Amino acid sequence: MKIYNPKKWFQILFEFHTSDTLRKLGVLILIIAAYSGLVAFLELHYFDIRNHPWLKNMNLLHNLLGFALSLLLVFRTNTAYDRWWEGRKLWGALVNNSRNLAIKMQVLLPKDDIQDRHYFAKMIPLYAAVLKEHLQAESTRLALDDVDHPEIRNLLQDKHAPNQIARLIHHKVIELQNRGLISGEQLLFLNPELMSFTDICGACERIKNTPIPYSYSAFIKKFIFIYIMTLPFGYVPQLGYWIMPVVALVFYILASLEVIAEEIEDPFGTDANDLPMDRIADNIRKHVVEILEG
């Protein structure tokens, strides 16, 4: 995830990074501009616009469709950002609950119990690291897909790694109770943090393997395509060959919103704007080790 100063306007305006939409859409923008130039050439030199009044009135249709398209793109962007922000809140909760569990174990365990302290200092951060790998795995993304995926079938049948780590932590806590190091009341004291790990994992999986409905995403792309492909016909009489940069700019704006939404709707990937789960997991390790062994 890129950290930046939003007040530095000029630096942001003239900076291009790997996830910039202009890099992704550059070829399509050139194709759209060339297409617009071809339409302008045919209309200006081969078709008598006065014999085709529907060409003059097509801009009215684009004005109406443009309003509907803008509403769809706003909703699309907001929905994608909600998924990104929910993922950030879940990993923030994982940080807090890992710290709380470490603090509680540091208080409950005897000071001379170095072995058990070291165990929790290792296993609590390990859950975050394993969860990160689990969310970035292709098998997690396709877990609810109706289509069969033979190439990952064995991966889907493997054990759920985060659940295995959570099970070991629970098992260790019960062992401490059986040994008399913690009481039943203290077990209830630890239970919210112990349960939260699996709850956070399930919520992250819900975001990961439940994308925006295909019909909705496909409709927006088709809507943008039809809107852009018909746009030159209505504005060539007013703009002439200037229609090329105008249509290219309109396409860049509309398509960029869709590309940005596609990038942030899965916050657990490896794109530049995805959540820095590596850094978060590393911070959890540092904080937990500091609490239990520092």
Protein Blocks (a to p, Z undefined) as FASTA:
>chain_A
ZZddfklmmlmmmpccfklmklmmmmmmmmmmmmmmmmmmmmmmmpcfklmmmlmmmmmm
mmmmmmmmmmmmmmmmmmmmmmmmmmmmmmmmmmmmmmmmmmmmmmmpcfklmmlmmmmm
mmmmmmmmmmmmmmmpmklmmmmgmbdcfklmmmmmmccfklmmmmmmmmmmmmmmmnop
acfklmmmmmmmmmmmmmmmmmmmmmmmmccdfklmmmmmmmmmmmmmmmmmmmmmmnmm
mlmmmmmmmmmmmmmmmmmmmmmmmmkbmbfklccfklmmmmmmmmmmmmmmZZ
